[in-house]
């Protein structure tokens, strides 16, 4: 029975206990389990992050315990180290996590081919596939078809934004396209499925138009939105003393309003959505209209992932924000 568990103490004193068989873990801080709000429900049991490197060009820095390791968390991102064949520099995949911790466990595996075959039997978890740019179109389609809820990232070491997210378009059926051509050319859609990185880029550029389009391009979760809110809150605070930020104060506040509304919807509890509508309906109708488009987009993404309970909730939230009749949903437990 002891072999079913793996335990580690982080540098800050957190106790991380992994259930290898189920692919889950617990975090203990001062003897008490750490909880997060996941899909409207409070959970102390967390799914393991799975990272699968595809292609012979990668090299995993270290592996032990059947490929489950403990990795540094830096400013809300789990950092997975790896090497590119022929180089000595350690690089990192950065994955947003909803914890204020200094270390987390993850399952990291490398496959020399672009099709992983049977995955380790340690639960579903949060799956991320990282492929080199030589991955072919057929492999991309196959992975997305077999694992529709996973994220597929294509790593291109020679570009400033090295991590690009695979996103198919209507023209992907053309037989003469290379795999790299399947990546959307517009910067917005390339970054959309990495919303934290995208938000950092757009906020640094004060590109409010692209910030307003970010939730339209890909599915986001509550942890992503909260991280964006923290960026905006910091900008609002600094605007009191930094003239460059002060010039954008109205746009910062409007973005805060919008992402606050999206966070309420993605918390999957109806009372906060209703309260938001009541406070905005008279003076901030434009914000409500933008938020409606965001929630409608997220509704479609959740429906595409066959998560009907969450997509139904978001459909009712849209009706609330439009001031239409709706099916009452007060609370929806997580189905993760």
N, C-alpha and C positions, 0 to 999 in steps of 0.2 A: 504493500500500500504506500510505503514511503516513496517508492520510485515514481508514483503518480504525481508527485509534487516537487516543486523547485522553489527555493526561497533565497532571497538576497536582501541585504540591508544597504540602503543607498547612503551616499556620503552625508546627507542631511539627517539620517537616522530613520527614514521611512523603511518599513518592512514590506517587501513585495513578495507575495506568495502566489505561485502559478499552479493551477490545476492543469497538468499536461494533457490528461485524457480529454477534458472538456474544452480546452483552449480558452480558458478564462483566468482572471487573476483578481486578487484582492490587494488593496493598499491599506496599511495600518499606520496611522500617525498618532503617536503617544498612546498606543494600545487600542485606538478606536478606528474602525473601518471608514475609509473615505468614500463618500457617496457623490454621485452626479445625477443631474436631472436628464434623463434620456427618454425622449419621446413622450414627455409629460409624466413619467414615472420616476421615482427615486430608486436608484440601483446602487448596490454595493459590490456587485459582481460585474466585472468589465470584460469585454471581448478582447482577445489578443490581436495585436496588429500583425498581419502576415505580409512580408515583402519577398517577392519572387523575382530574382534577376534572371533575365533570359538572354542567352547569347554568350559566346566564348570570349568576348571582349572584356568581361567583368571578372573581378576577383574579390571574393569576400574576405574582409580583413581578419575575422576570427569566427570560429564556429565551435560550439560545445553543447552538451546536453541535448543532442538531437536537433541542433540548429536553433534552439531557443537561447537567447542571450539577453543581457540587460544593457540598455543604451541610455546615453545622456539625453535629458530634455532641457532645451534652452529656449527661454521666452515663449513657451507654449508650443514648441516644435520638438518632436521626437527625431533625433539625428541618427541615421543609419549609415555607418561608414562603409566605403568600398574603394576598390582600386580599379583603374583602367590598365589593361595589360600593356606592359612596356613602359609604365610610368611608376614613380614612387610616391607621388602626392596622394594623400588620403582625401577622398571627396565624400560628400554626404548627401543622402536623400533626406529632405526635411518634410515631416508629416505633422499637420496640426493635431493636437490632442486637447481634450477638455479638462486637463488637470493642472494644478499649480504644484508640480513636483519637480525633482531633479533627476529622476531616473524612472524608466519603465521597461517592462519586458516586451520582446517581439520575437516572432518566428522569422528567420531570414534564411532563405535557401537559394542556391544558384543552380540553374539548368543550362547546360551548354547549348541546347537547341532552343528554338522559339516556341515549342509546344511543351509545357511542363509535364504532361501526362498526369497520373494520379498524384494529387496533392497530399501532404502529410495529414494523417487522421488526427487532428487536434482541434476540431471544431471549425466553423466557418470563418469567424473573425472578420476583421476589416482587411480586405485583400487589395494589395497593390502589386501590379506587375510592372517591372522596369526593364525595358528592352533597349538594345543598342540600335542605331539608325539603319542597320542592314536588315531589320526585320521585314519580311515580305508581307504583301497585302493579304494573302490567304491566311497567314498566321494571325494577323490582327483581327480579321473577321471571325476566325475560329475561336479565339480567346474571348472576344466580346460576346459571341453567341453562347459559349459555354458558361461564362461568368459575367452575366450582364450587370451585376451590381458592383463589380470590381472596377478599380481605376487602372488604366493602362497608360504608363508614362514612357515616352521615348527620350532617351538621354543622348544629347548631342554635345560632346565636350568642347567643340570649337566655337560655340556660340555664346554670347553673353547670358542669355536666358537658356541655360543648358537643358532644363527639364521642360519638355513639351508634352501636352496631353493629347493622346489620340482622340480625334473627333471626326466621325464620318459625315460626308455630305451626300447630296443626291447624286452627284456625279461619280461616286466611288465605284460604280459598277464597270467603268471603262477598263478593259483588260490590259491596256498598255500603260497603266499608271504604276509607278513604283510605290512601295509602302510609305516612303517619306512624303509622297504627294498627297497621301490621305490626310495629312495634318492641315487643318484650316490655316490659310495664309494670314488672315487678319489677326493682329496681335490680341484683340479682345477675346476671340474664341480660343486662341492657343492658351491663354492664361485662365480662361473661365473656370476650368475644373481644378485650378489651384488658386482659389479665391483669395487666400491670405497674401500670397506673393503678388497677385494682380492688384489687390488693394494698396499694397505698399508702393507699387510702381505708379499707379494713378494718383495717389495722394501726394507723392513726391513731385509729380508734374502738375498738381492742382487741376487734374483732368476730370472735372465733375460730370461731364457728359458720359464718359466711360464708366465712372463710378455708378452712375444711375442705370447703366445697362448691364452691369456685372451679374445681377441675379437672373437675368434673362437668358444667359448663355449656358448655364449648367446648374446642376443640383448643388445646393449648399446645405450645411447642417447648422444646428444652433451654435456649436463651438466656433465655427467659422465666423458667424455673424457677431458673436460676442467679442471675438478678437478684433474685427473691424471697428466695432463700437469703441474698444479700448484705444485704438489708433486715433479715432476722431475725438475722443474725450481728451487725450493728451494734446492734440492740436488746438482744441478749444481753450485749454488752460494756458498754453504757450502764446496764444493770440493776444493775451493781455499785455505781453511785453515784446513780442516779435512783430515788427511792422509788416513783414511779408505775409505772415499768417493773419494778421488783423484785417488785411485787405480781402481775405476770403472768409471772414467770420460768418456771414450769412449763409454761404454755401456749406460750411462746416456744420452749422446748426441744422440746416435742412437735411443734410445727409444723416446726422444723428437721429433726427425725427424718423426718417425712412427706415434706417436699420433697426431702430428700436421697435417699430411696427412689425418688421419682418421677424425679429426675435420673438415677439409675442405670438405670432402665427406659428413659428417653428417650435415653440414650446408646447404646442398641441393642447392648450387649455383655452376654452372659449371666453371666460370672464375677462382676461386681460385684453383680448381682441375687442370685445364690446366697449371696454373702458377707453381704449385708444380711439375708437370711432367717435365716441361721445365728446372727447376732448378736441378732436380735429375737424369735425363735420362742419362747423360754422366758419372758421377762419382759415383753414388750411385744406381746402378741397383739392387743390392741385397735388398736394402731397398724398392725399388719399387715392387719387387717380393713379399716381405712379405706383403706390404700394399695391393697389389692386392688380396692376400688370405684373408686378413681381410675384405676388402670391399665386396668380393664375399660372405663371410660368413654372413655379415650383410644384404646383398641383400636377401639371403635365409630366414633370420629371419623376415625381413619386409614382404616378400612374404607370409610367413606362417601366419602372422598376417592379411593377405588380404589387405595390404596397397600397392596396385599395383603402385600407382604414385611414392612413394618413392623407391620401389624396382626397378622400371624401371629407375629411375634416377641413382641409384647405379649401375645398369647394364651398363649404358652409361659411368659412371665414371670409371668402370673397363676397358672399351674399351679405354678410354683416357689414363689410366695408362699403358695399354699394347701397346699403340701407334697403335690402330686399328681404323677402321672407326666407326663412331657413329652417333646416332640421336642427333641433337643439342638441348640441353636444357639449357637455360641461367638462368631461374628462375622458381622455383616451390613454389607457396604459400602453407602455412600450411593447412592440412586437419584435424588437431586435433580438 
